C-alpha cells in the first residue's frame, strides 16, 4: 500500500491498529483534496477581481478614495502569526503535552477571533456597501467569503479543543487536529493573496 | 483455464444482498453501502431522464410544424432550459456517479468507499436539488427561461419581481449539485488513491477506474469556477450587486468564462467514464486483451489536462480577440489526439476478435460509432471559421446530442446491460434489449442527423417557430425523437421484469476478467470475503493469465488434480 508522509501521524501509529490508522490517512487525503478544490473558488473570485480592476471604467464608487491599510495590516500580522501558533500547538500534541496543546490552541482561537472582530470593525466603518458597484461587490464578496472560512476555522478549533477533554480521544491519532490546522494554514495563505490584491494593489 | 478459476472463485450467495428485489426497501433508506447508493443514484437519475425526455417530446411536437402552435414561446424557452438542465445535472452526472459508486470499490478490491456517510449525504442532495428544480414549475413566472447556461443579462430578468423565482431556484439547485458533486469527487478520488487491493498498482487498475478518476479530478478543479459564477449571479439576481449586469457596469462575458471553464470540461466528466465503459466491454465481448491498455489509461489524464484549456471555443462569437480564437482553436483540436488514441485502441481490440453481439456489446458499438461522428463534427466546430458560421444553429445542437445521447446515453445503456446481472443477480431478456437497441439507434440518428443539414442551412436553435424551408429536416427529427421516446419502453419493461423475475444470474455470466466478477451476483455486503491480492493486468483475455494470487493458487490446484 502506498502511504502519504505526514509525519505528525507517525508517532501515534504504534498505538493504533493499522486499519484505524489508515482510515485517518484517508480522511486527511480527502481533506487535502477538498482544500485544493476549495482554492479554485477563491481563485475564481481573485480572477474576477483582477479582471474588473483592470477593465472597469467606474471601479471605485463615488466618494470612495481607497481603503485604510493600517488596521487590516495589524489584522494580517495577527492572522499570519496564528499559523505559527497553531503549529506549536500541534507540536505539543505530538509530544503528548496536552496542556501545552490546549494553551497554544486557545491562543490560535483568540487570534482568529481578533481577526474577525477587526474585520467587523472595518466593515462597520466603510462608506460603501455590497451593492455599490463592482468594487463594493468584489470587496464584500472576497472578504466575506474569507471571513466565513475564518469563522469555520475557529468553530472547528473549538470542537477540537472540546474533544481534547474527552479522555482517550487523541490516543487514536489527531486527524481532526491536523485537518483543522491545515485548514487554518489554507485560510492564512488565501488571506495573504487577498490582502495583496485588495489592500496593496489599490 | 483462467476462466475456470474465475468461476470457481465466485461463490453463489444464499442470503439476500443489496441488489435483490426482496430487499427493495433498502433503496429508500439512508444506506452507506456503496452498492445501494450506486443503484439509488442510477434509478433517481433515470426518473429525471424520463422527465427530461418528456419535455423533449413536447419540444419535438412543437417543432414538427414551422409555426409555434403547440406551446407559446415563453413555455418553449422554459422547456429547452429545463430539458437541458435536467439532462445534464439530473441525468448524466448522477447516473455516472451511480455507476462509479457501484463499480469502483468492486473493481479495485475495496470493501466500500473511503467515506461511506459522506457518500450517502452526497446522494441525498440529488433528489433534494431535483425537487428544488422541479418546484420552479410551480412558482409565479414558471421555470428559468435563460437556457441551461444561464447567460446574463437574460438570466438577470425577473419579470414577476418575486424573490423566489424560477431562475433563483435554478441557481440554488445548480450550486447544491456542485456541493454534491464535490463531495462525490473527494470520495471517489480518495477511494481510488488509497484503497486499491494489495498488488493493484495504477497500471493494474481497470480503465474504468482510470477514467472515473480523471473525470472526478475535472470536477474538483472545474466545478468551483461554475459555483463561483453561480454565486455571483445569484447575488446579482437577488441582492442587486452588479457583477454581470452590463447596465450597472458588470461584465457578462466574465460569467461566460466562469461557466465554460467548467462546463466544457464537464463534457469529459460525462464522456471519460463512458470511454471507460467501452474499454471494459470490448475486451470481454471480443475475447481479446484491450489494445494499448497503458496508453488508453494515460490518455484519460491527458484529456483531463487539456480539458482545462479549451473553454474559450464556446465564446468564439462573444467578441473574443483573434489571438485567443487561434489559441483555443489549436488546444481544442489537440484534444482529439488522446480521444482518437482511445478510438483506435477500441477498434484494434475488436479487430479480428470473436465478437459476441449481445445487447451490451451492440450499445457499446453503437455508442462508439456515434462518438466518432460527434468527434468529427466537434473538430469542425473547433475550427473558428466554421464555428462562426454555424454558431447558434441546429448544427451545434446536433453535435452535442450525438455526444450526449449517441455516445454517453448509449454507452450508459451498454453499461447498465453489462453490469445488470451483477447489480441485481438476474439476467435481462436479450430480445427486449435488442429491440431497445434497434429503436434507440435508428431513433438517435433520425433525430439528430437531420439537425446538421438544418443547421448548415442556417436554422437557429432555441426557437419555437422557423422558416418553412427547414420543415423537412424537422419532421424527420421529430419522428426520430418520438422513436427515441418509444425506445425507452422496452428498456423499462426489461429492467423491471428482469429484476423481479428474470433468470438467476451466475457470478460471472460474461466470463469476464475483473475483480467485480469474482464475487457473487449481487455482491455481499462488504464485497469480498477476503481482499484479493492482484498480480496481473486486468485484460488478460486469451493470455491464460490469472488476475489474482488466489486465482493463481486455484489454477495450480486444478492442474495438480488433473495430473
Interface residues (C-beta under 8 A of the other chain):
Chain A: X1 X2 X22 X25 X26 X27 X29 X30 X33 X34 X36 X37 X38 X40 X41 X43 X44 X45 X48 X51 X52 X55 X56 X57 X58 X130 X131 X133 X134 X136 X137 X138 X141
Chain B: X114 X115 X182 X185 X186 X187 X189 X190 X193 X194 X195 X198 X220 X221 X222 X223 X224 X225 X227 X228 X229 X232 X235 X239 X240 X241 X242 X243 X248 X249 X250 X251 X254 X258 X261
